[in-house]
Amino acid sequence: MYRFEFHLLDKSFDRTKFDCSVPALNAFLATQARQSQSKGFNKTYVAILEGDTGKVVQGYYSISMGQIDLSALPERQRKFLPKHPVPIGRLGRLAVDRLMQGHGLGRELLVNALKRIRDASQTIGAYAVIVDAKDESAKKFYEKYGFITLADDPMSLFLPIESIPES
Amino acid sequence: MSNARKKIDILNMRVEPTQKKLLEKAAEFSGQSISAFVLDHAIQAAHKELDEVRKYSLSLRDAQVFMAALEKPPVANSALKGAFSAYEKKYFKTKR
């Protein structure tokens, strides 16, 4: 069984070999991730094999804070939620190198990301995690773990923070 | 909506002659006017930037589903619970 280390992306990691077979996700890691991170838009975390001194990226995810606009909801139905946009954690991307697929790394990245978002929500507040599925198989992945699909935005799924397991 | 007259705004900008030449050349290459070319690419770049700070606007029915889920958060399903406990076991079994 492979063991991984999870780190915040910095320039010391080797991103040149990464190929998850989705061009947009490859390009993000190779050309946008660091810039996007330094601008404060999001944070990218990478997984490498434990002890890999070459620090070759095997998988990654990026997370950020986001907002959900619930103004469609009549006021009396909004209950305990703030009137203004509701803060959420957003899991924008999650990808595994194709040579590493099938070893459970996607699942481990998801757990790592959800723990991080849950911890952040305790200090700065967030009600849910939203994910953007890039394709049908990504969508099935999130559905398997209980994410709820939005009917009118079917590539977006969410999970209440409170539904994230404790451990 | 579809019959409304399109409102047009003007955006002026200064460019260096060499930059303008470059843009002209590229626009010609792609078969567009220079302003169509510049606008096209600028709009793409803008979408790319804003994609990172996307705001989700929920429809009424999605907002209701969202609200209901927050009010009564579903218990994590067995796949998610299993993923968390496998992770804990693998990485934190001896430590912690």
Interface residues (C-beta under 8 A of the other chain):
Chain A: M1 R3 S36 F41 N42 S64 G66 Q67 I68 D69 L70 S71 A72 L73 Q77 R78 K79 F80 L81 P85 I88 R90 G92 G104 R107 E108 L110 V111 N112 Y127 A128 I130 K144 Y145 G146 I148 L150 A151 D152 D153 S156 F158 P160 I161 E162 S163 I164 P165 S167
Chain B: E52 V53 R54 K55 Y56 S57 L58 S59 L60 R61 D62 A63 Q64 V65 F66 M67 A69 L70 E71 P73 P74 V75 A76 N77 A79 L80 K81 A83 F84 S85 A86 Y87 E88 K90 Y91
